[in-house]
Amino acid sequence: MSERRLDKKGRWRNKTIAFRVSSEENEQINRYVEVSGLTKQEFLISNMLNKKINVVGNPRVHKALKKYMQTIYKELKRINDCSEIDDEFKEFMKYVFQIYERMEK
């Protein structure tokens, strides 16, 4: 069994919250988590409590950003018309670009 640890504010995290998602939703969540540099738990808690998610640049985040920027680039080269981009992908592109923009500053 793993060692019990307190969170950053000295609280025990002993409650479990579980929910079901589709495969597509799971992939989407995992993409956002990977680019954020947070653990899935930290990302979901911050997101659900409407806290600002601060991405700290590190090699793992840089690698994820590079990977998804290449994916976005390939998708943009493939399409002929902006109407071919689904809303989910548009939101993810916006998220990735915002992170990249903040890291450049």
DSSP file (Angstrom, degrees, kcal/mol; ACC not computed):
  #  RESIDUE AA STRUCTURE BP1 BP2  ACC     N-H-->O    O-->H-N    N-H-->O    O-->H-N    TCO  KAPPA ALPHA  PHI   PSI    X-CA   Y-CA   Z-CA
    1    1 A M              0   0    0      0, 0.0     3,-0.1     0, 0.0     2,-0.1   0.000 360.0 360.0 360.0 142.9    0.0    0.0    0.0
    2    2 A S        -     0   0    0      1,-0.1     2,-0.2     0, 0.0     0, 0.0  -0.343 360.0 -96.0 -76.4 157.1    1.3    3.5   -0.8
    3    3 A E        -     0   0    0      1,-0.1     2,-0.3    -2,-0.1    -1,-0.1  -0.476  39.4-115.3 -72.0 137.7    2.3    6.0    1.9
    4    4 A R        -     0   0    0     -2,-0.2     2,-0.3    -3,-0.1    -1,-0.1  -0.570  38.8-175.2 -75.5 134.8   -0.4    8.5    2.9
    5    5 A R        -     0   0    0     -2,-0.3     8,-0.6     8,-0.1     2,-0.2  -0.949  22.3-123.9-131.7 151.9    0.5   12.1    2.0
    6    6 A L  B     -A   12   0A   0     -2,-0.3     6,-0.2     6,-0.1     2,-0.0  -0.572  29.8-117.8 -85.8 154.6   -1.1   15.4    2.7
    7    7 A D    >   -     0   0    0      4,-2.6     3,-2.0    -2,-0.2    -1,-0.1  -0.163  45.6 -80.6 -79.9-173.5   -1.9   17.8   -0.2
    8    8 A K  T 3  S+     0   0    0      1,-0.3    -1,-0.1     2,-0.1    -2,-0.0   0.735 132.4  49.4 -63.8 -22.9   -0.2   21.2   -0.5
    9    9 A K  T 3  S-     0   0    0      2,-0.1    -1,-0.3     0, 0.0    -2,-0.0   0.235 122.2-102.5-101.3  13.3   -2.6   22.7    2.0
   10   10 A G  S <  S+     0   0    0     -3,-2.0     2,-0.3     1,-0.3    -2,-0.1   0.733  76.6 136.6  78.4  23.1   -2.1   20.0    4.6
   11   11 A R        -     0   0    0      2,-0.0    -4,-2.6    -6,-0.0     2,-0.4  -0.780  55.5-121.5-104.2 147.2   -5.4   18.1    3.9
   12   12 A W  B     -A    6   0A   0     -2,-0.3     2,-1.0    -6,-0.2    -6,-0.1  -0.712  16.5-149.2 -80.3 133.4   -5.9   14.4    3.6
   13   13 A R        +     0   0    0     -8,-0.6    -8,-0.1    -2,-0.4    -1,-0.0  -0.798  44.5 139.4-102.6  89.9   -7.3   13.4    0.2
   14   14 A N        +     0   0    0     -2,-1.0     2,-0.4     2,-0.0    -1,-0.2   0.320  38.6  94.1-117.1   6.9   -9.2   10.3    1.2
   15   15 A K        -     0   0    0     -3,-0.1     2,-0.5     2,-0.0     0, 0.0  -0.828  59.9-149.4-101.5 140.1  -12.4   10.7   -0.8
   16   16 A T        -     0   0    0     -2,-0.4     2,-0.5     2,-0.0    -2,-0.0  -0.918  10.2-171.6-111.7 133.2  -12.7    9.0   -4.2
   17   17 A I        +     0   0    0     -2,-0.5     2,-0.4     2,-0.0    -2,-0.0  -0.992  11.9 177.9-121.0 127.9  -14.8   10.4   -7.0
   18   18 A A        +     0   0    0     -2,-0.5     2,-0.3     2,-0.0    -2,-0.0  -0.961   5.8 166.4-131.1 148.1  -15.3    8.3  -10.1
   19   19 A F        -     0   0    0     -2,-0.4     2,-0.3     2,-0.0    -2,-0.0  -0.981  31.4-111.8-154.4 160.1  -17.3    8.7  -13.3
   20   20 A R        +     0   0    0     -2,-0.3     2,-0.3     0, 0.0    -2,-0.0  -0.724  30.1 179.2 -98.6 144.4  -17.5    7.1  -16.7
   21   21 A V        -     0   0    0     -2,-0.3     2,-0.1     3,-0.0    -2,-0.0  -0.936  30.0-106.2-135.5 160.5  -16.4    8.7  -20.0
   22   22 A S     >  -     0   0    0     -2,-0.3     4,-2.5     1,-0.1     5,-0.2  -0.324  37.9-104.4 -77.2 168.8  -16.4    7.6  -23.6
   23   23 A S  H  > S+     0   0    0      1,-0.2     4,-2.3     2,-0.2     5,-0.2   0.901 123.6  50.2 -59.8 -41.3  -13.2    6.6  -25.4
   24   24 A E  H  > S+     0   0    0      2,-0.2     4,-2.2     1,-0.2    -1,-0.2   0.912 110.6  48.1 -65.6 -42.9  -13.2    9.9  -27.2
   25   25 A E  H  > S+     0   0    0      2,-0.2     4,-2.8     1,-0.2    -2,-0.2   0.896 110.6  52.5 -64.2 -39.3  -13.7   11.9  -24.1
   26   26 A N  H  X S+     0   0    0     -4,-2.5     4,-2.6     2,-0.2    -2,-0.2   0.918 109.8  48.1 -61.9 -44.2  -10.9   10.0  -22.4
   27   27 A E  H  X S+     0   0    0     -4,-2.3     4,-2.0     2,-0.2    -1,-0.2   0.902 112.3  49.7 -62.4 -41.2   -8.5   10.7  -25.2
   28   28 A Q  H  X S+     0   0    0     -4,-2.2     4,-2.1     2,-0.2    -2,-0.2   0.930 111.7  47.5 -64.7 -45.8   -9.5   14.4  -25.1
   29   29 A I  H  X S+     0   0    0     -4,-2.8     4,-2.6     1,-0.2    -2,-0.2   0.928 110.8  52.3 -59.9 -45.5   -9.0   14.6  -21.4
   30   30 A N  H  X S+     0   0    0     -4,-2.6     4,-2.6     1,-0.2    -1,-0.2   0.862 107.2  52.7 -61.9 -36.4   -5.6   12.9  -21.7
   31   31 A R  H  X S+     0   0    0     -4,-2.0     4,-2.1     2,-0.2    -1,-0.2   0.945 111.4  45.5 -62.8 -47.9   -4.5   15.3  -24.4
   32   32 A Y  H  X S+     0   0    0     -4,-2.1     4,-1.7     1,-0.2    -2,-0.2   0.905 114.3  49.0 -62.7 -41.6   -5.3   18.3  -22.2
   33   33 A V  H  X>S+     0   0    0     -4,-2.6     4,-1.4     2,-0.2     5,-0.6   0.929 109.8  51.4 -63.0 -45.9   -3.6   16.7  -19.2
   34   34 A E  H  <5S+     0   0    0     -4,-2.6     3,-0.3     1,-0.2    30,-0.2   0.902 112.8  44.6 -60.0 -43.3   -0.5   15.9  -21.1
   35   35 A V  H  <5S+     0   0    0     -4,-2.1    -1,-0.2     1,-0.2    -2,-0.2   0.790 108.1  59.0 -73.3 -27.8   -0.1   19.4  -22.4
   36   36 A S  H  <5S-     0   0    0     -4,-1.7    20,-0.5    -5,-0.2    -1,-0.2   0.794  96.8-136.6 -72.6 -27.4   -0.8   20.9  -19.0
   37   37 A G  T  <5 +     0   0    0     -4,-1.4     2,-0.2     1,-0.3    -3,-0.1   0.479  66.0 115.9  82.4   1.5    2.1   19.2  -17.3
   38   38 A L  S   <S-     0   0    0     -5,-0.6    -1,-0.3     1,-0.1     2,-0.1  -0.491  74.7 -98.2 -94.4 167.9   -0.1   18.3  -14.3
   39   39 A T     >  -     0   0    0     -2,-0.2     4,-2.7     1,-0.1     5,-0.2  -0.460  38.4-110.1 -74.9 162.0   -1.2   14.9  -13.1
   40   40 A K  H  > S+     0   0    0      1,-0.2     4,-2.8     2,-0.2     5,-0.2   0.910 120.1  51.9 -60.7 -40.4   -4.7   13.9  -14.2
   41   41 A Q  H  > S+     0   0    0      2,-0.2     4,-2.5     1,-0.2     5,-0.2   0.948 111.5  45.2 -61.0 -49.9   -5.9   14.3  -10.6
   42   42 A E  H  > S+     0   0    0      1,-0.2     4,-2.5     2,-0.2     5,-0.2   0.908 114.4  49.8 -60.6 -42.6   -4.5   17.8  -10.3
   43   43 A F  H  X S+     0   0    0     -4,-2.7     4,-2.6     2,-0.2    -2,-0.2   0.940 112.9  45.2 -62.7 -48.5   -5.9   18.8  -13.7
   44   44 A L  H  X S+     0   0    0     -4,-2.8     4,-2.8    -5,-0.2     5,-0.2   0.899 113.9  49.0 -65.6 -40.9   -9.4   17.5  -13.0
   45   45 A I  H  X S+     0   0    0     -4,-2.5     4,-2.1    -5,-0.2     6,-0.2   0.948 114.0  45.8 -62.6 -48.3   -9.6   19.1   -9.6
   46   46 A S  H  <>S+     0   0    0     -4,-2.5     5,-3.0    -5,-0.2    -2,-0.2   0.914 115.6  47.0 -60.8 -43.0   -8.4   22.4  -10.8
   47   47 A N  H ><5S+     0   0    0     -4,-2.6     3,-1.2    -5,-0.2    -1,-0.2   0.917 112.9  47.5 -66.1 -44.2  -10.7   22.3  -13.8
   48   48 A M  H 3<5S+     0   0    0     -4,-2.8    -1,-0.2     1,-0.3    -2,-0.2   0.825 113.8  47.2 -69.3 -30.9  -13.8   21.2  -11.8
   49   49 A L  T 3<5S-     0   0    0     -4,-2.1    -1,-0.3    -5,-0.2    -2,-0.2   0.260 112.9-118.5 -94.0  12.5  -13.2   23.9   -9.1
   50   50 A N  T < 5 +     0   0    0     -3,-1.2     2,-0.3     1,-0.2    -3,-0.2   0.831  59.6 155.6  54.4  37.4  -12.7   26.6  -11.8
   51   51 A K      < -     0   0    0     -5,-3.0     2,-0.2    -6,-0.2    -1,-0.2  -0.675  51.7-100.9 -90.5 149.4   -9.1   27.3  -10.6
   52   52 A K        -     0   0    0     -2,-0.3     2,-0.7     1,-0.1    -1,-0.1  -0.504  32.8-135.9 -68.6 133.5   -6.6   28.7  -13.0
   53   53 A I        -     0   0    0     -2,-0.2     2,-0.7    -6,-0.0    -1,-0.1  -0.836  15.8-158.8 -95.8 114.5   -4.3   26.0  -14.4
   54   54 A N        -     0   0    0     -2,-0.7     2,-0.6     2,-0.0    -2,-0.0  -0.839   6.0-151.3 -95.9 116.0   -0.7   27.2  -14.4
   55   55 A V        -     0   0    0     -2,-0.7     2,-0.6   -17,-0.0   -18,-0.1  -0.757   5.4-155.2 -88.3 125.0    1.4   25.3  -16.8
   56   56 A V        -     0   0    0     -2,-0.6     5,-0.2   -20,-0.5     2,-0.2  -0.894  21.6-121.9-102.1 120.9    5.0   25.1  -15.7
   57   57 A G        +     0   0    0     -2,-0.6   -21,-0.0     4,-0.1   -20,-0.0  -0.410  48.8 145.8 -65.1 128.4    7.4   24.6  -18.7
   58   58 A N     >  -     0   0    0     -2,-0.2     4,-2.7     1,-0.0     5,-0.2  -0.922  64.1 -88.8-149.7 171.6    9.5   21.5  -18.3
   59   59 A P  H  > S+     0   0    0      0, 0.0     4,-2.4     0, 0.0     5,-0.2   0.854 125.0  53.1 -56.8 -35.7   10.8   18.9  -20.8
   60   60 A R  H  > S+     0   0    0      2,-0.2     4,-2.1     1,-0.2     5,-0.1   0.919 111.8  44.3 -66.1 -43.3    7.7   16.8  -20.6
   61   61 A V  H  > S+     0   0    0     -3,-0.2     4,-2.9     2,-0.2     5,-0.2   0.912 112.7  52.4 -66.7 -42.6    5.4   19.7  -21.4
   62   62 A H  H  X S+     0   0    0     -4,-2.7     4,-2.5     1,-0.2    -2,-0.2   0.917 110.0  48.6 -59.7 -43.7    7.7   20.9  -24.2
   63   63 A K  H  X S+     0   0    0     -4,-2.4     4,-2.3    -5,-0.2    -1,-0.2   0.908 112.7  47.8 -63.0 -43.0    7.6   17.4  -25.7
   64   64 A A  H  X S+     0   0    0     -4,-2.1     4,-2.5   -30,-0.2     5,-0.2   0.915 111.8  50.1 -65.5 -42.8    3.8   17.2  -25.5
   65   65 A L  H  X S+     0   0    0     -4,-2.9     4,-2.6     1,-0.2     5,-0.2   0.923 110.8  49.4 -60.9 -44.0    3.4   20.7  -27.0
   66   66 A K  H  X S+     0   0    0     -4,-2.5     4,-2.0    -5,-0.2    -1,-0.2   0.927 111.0  50.4 -60.6 -45.0    5.7   19.8  -29.9
   67   67 A K  H  X S+     0   0    0     -4,-2.3     4,-1.7     1,-0.2    -2,-0.2   0.926 115.2  41.6 -59.5 -47.2    3.8   16.6  -30.5
   68   68 A Y  H  X S+     0   0    0     -4,-2.5     4,-2.6     2,-0.2    -1,-0.2   0.809 109.9  57.0 -76.6 -28.5    0.4   18.3  -30.6
   69   69 A M  H  X S+     0   0    0     -4,-2.6     4,-2.5    -5,-0.2    -1,-0.2   0.897 108.3  48.9 -65.1 -38.4    1.7   21.3  -32.6
   70   70 A Q  H  X S+     0   0    0     -4,-2.0     4,-2.4    -5,-0.2    -2,-0.2   0.896 111.0  50.2 -65.3 -39.9    2.8   18.8  -35.2
   71   71 A T  H  X S+     0   0    0     -4,-1.7     4,-2.2     2,-0.2    -2,-0.2   0.921 112.1  47.2 -62.5 -44.6   -0.7   17.1  -35.1
   72   72 A I  H  X S+     0   0    0     -4,-2.6     4,-2.7     2,-0.2    -2,-0.2   0.915 111.0  51.9 -63.3 -43.9   -2.4   20.5  -35.5
   73   73 A Y  H  X S+     0   0    0     -4,-2.5     4,-2.1     1,-0.2    -2,-0.2   0.919 110.4  47.9 -59.2 -45.9   -0.1   21.4  -38.4
   74   74 A K  H  X S+     0   0    0     -4,-2.4     4,-1.6     1,-0.2    -1,-0.2   0.900 112.4  49.4 -62.6 -41.0   -0.9   18.2  -40.2
   75   75 A E  H  X S+     0   0    0     -4,-2.2     4,-1.7     1,-0.2    -2,-0.2   0.909 110.5  49.7 -65.6 -41.9   -4.6   18.7  -39.7
   76   76 A L  H  < S+     0   0    0     -4,-2.7    -1,-0.2     1,-0.2    -2,-0.2   0.856 110.6  50.2 -66.5 -34.4   -4.5   22.3  -40.9
   77   77 A K  H  < S+     0   0    0     -4,-2.1    -1,-0.2    -5,-0.2    -2,-0.2   0.840 110.1  52.6 -68.5 -32.5   -2.6   21.1  -44.1
   78   78 A R  H  < S+     0   0    0     -4,-1.6    -2,-0.2    -5,-0.2    -1,-0.2   0.856  94.7  81.2 -73.5 -36.9   -5.2   18.4  -44.7
   79   79 A I     <  -     0   0    0     -4,-1.7     3,-0.1     1,-0.1     6,-0.0  -0.317  52.5-167.0 -78.3 155.1   -8.3   20.6  -44.6
   80   80 A N  S    S+     0   0    0      1,-0.3     2,-0.3    -2,-0.0    -1,-0.1   0.633  77.2  27.9-105.3 -24.6   -9.6   22.7  -47.4
   81   81 A D  S >  S-     0   0    0      1,-0.1     3,-2.1     0, 0.0    -1,-0.3  -0.995  72.9-125.9-143.7 142.0  -12.1   24.7  -45.5
   82   82 A C  G >  S+     0   0    0     -2,-0.3     3,-1.6     1,-0.3    -1,-0.1   0.747 106.4  70.7 -61.1 -23.3  -12.3   25.9  -41.8
   83   83 A S  G 3  S+     0   0    0      1,-0.3    -1,-0.3    -3,-0.0    -4,-0.0   0.658  85.9  68.7 -69.0 -13.0  -15.8   24.3  -41.6
   84   84 A E  G <  S+     0   0    0     -3,-2.1     2,-0.5     2,-0.1    -1,-0.3   0.624  80.6  90.1 -79.1 -12.7  -14.1   20.9  -41.8
   85   85 A I  S <  S-     0   0    0     -3,-1.6     2,-0.1    -4,-0.2    -9,-0.0  -0.732  77.5-133.9 -87.1 126.2  -12.6   21.4  -38.3
   86   86 A D     >  -     0   0    0     -2,-0.5     4,-2.0     1,-0.1     3,-0.3  -0.404  19.8-113.1 -77.9 159.3  -14.8   20.2  -35.5
   87   87 A D  H  > S+     0   0    0      1,-0.2     4,-2.4     2,-0.2     5,-0.2   0.840 114.6  57.5 -61.2 -36.7  -15.4   22.3  -32.4
   88   88 A E  H  > S+     0   0    0      1,-0.2     4,-2.0     2,-0.2    -1,-0.2   0.921 108.8  45.5 -60.7 -44.9  -13.5   19.9  -30.1
   89   89 A F  H  > S+     0   0    0     -3,-0.3     4,-2.6     2,-0.2    -1,-0.2   0.876 110.5  54.3 -67.8 -37.6  -10.4   20.2  -32.2
   90   90 A K  H  X S+     0   0    0     -4,-2.0     4,-2.3     2,-0.2    -2,-0.2   0.922 109.0  48.4 -60.7 -44.4  -10.8   24.0  -32.4
   91   91 A E  H  X S+     0   0    0     -4,-2.4     4,-2.1     1,-0.2    -1,-0.2   0.899 111.9  48.9 -63.3 -41.1  -10.9   24.2  -28.6
   92   92 A F  H  X S+     0   0    0     -4,-2.0     4,-2.6     2,-0.2    -1,-0.2   0.905 110.0  51.3 -66.9 -40.4   -7.9   22.0  -28.2
   93   93 A M  H  X S+     0   0    0     -4,-2.6     4,-2.8     1,-0.2     5,-0.2   0.926 110.0  50.1 -59.7 -44.8   -5.9   24.1  -30.8
   94   94 A K  H  X S+     0   0    0     -4,-2.3     4,-2.2     1,-0.2    -1,-0.2   0.909 111.0  49.3 -59.8 -43.4   -6.8   27.3  -28.8
   95   95 A Y  H  X S+     0   0    0     -4,-2.1     4,-2.0     2,-0.2    -2,-0.2   0.924 112.8  46.4 -62.4 -47.1   -5.7   25.7  -25.6
   96   96 A V  H  X S+     0   0    0     -4,-2.6     4,-2.6     1,-0.2    -2,-0.2   0.913 112.7  49.7 -64.0 -43.9   -2.3   24.5  -27.1
   97   97 A F  H  X S+     0   0    0     -4,-2.8     4,-2.7     1,-0.2    -1,-0.2   0.879 109.0  52.4 -64.8 -38.0   -1.7   27.9  -28.7
   98   98 A Q  H  X S+     0   0    0     -4,-2.2     4,-2.2    -5,-0.2    -1,-0.2   0.919 111.2  46.7 -63.5 -43.2   -2.4   29.8  -25.4
   99   99 A I  H  X S+     0   0    0     -4,-2.0     4,-2.1     2,-0.2    -2,-0.2   0.942 113.8  47.9 -63.1 -47.1    0.1   27.6  -23.5
  100  100 A Y  H  X S+     0   0    0     -4,-2.6     4,-1.6     1,-0.2    -2,-0.2   0.903 110.7  51.8 -60.5 -42.4    2.7   28.0  -26.2
  101  101 A E  H  X S+     0   0    0     -4,-2.7     4,-0.8     1,-0.2    -1,-0.2   0.904 110.5  47.9 -62.6 -42.4    2.1   31.8  -26.2
  102  102 A R  H  < S+     0   0    0     -4,-2.2     3,-0.4     1,-0.2    -1,-0.2   0.855 109.7  53.1 -67.7 -34.7    2.6   32.0  -22.4
  103  103 A M  H  < S+     0   0    0     -4,-2.1    -1,-0.2     1,-0.2    -2,-0.2   0.810 103.6  57.4 -71.2 -27.8    5.7   29.9  -22.6
  104  104 A E  H  <        0   0    0     -4,-1.6    -1,-0.2     1,-0.2    -2,-0.2   0.753 360.0 360.0 -71.7 -24.5    7.2   32.3  -25.2
  105  105 A K     <        0   0    0     -4,-0.8    -1,-0.2    -3,-0.4    -2,-0.2   0.474 360.0 360.0 -76.4 360.0    6.8   35.3  -22.9
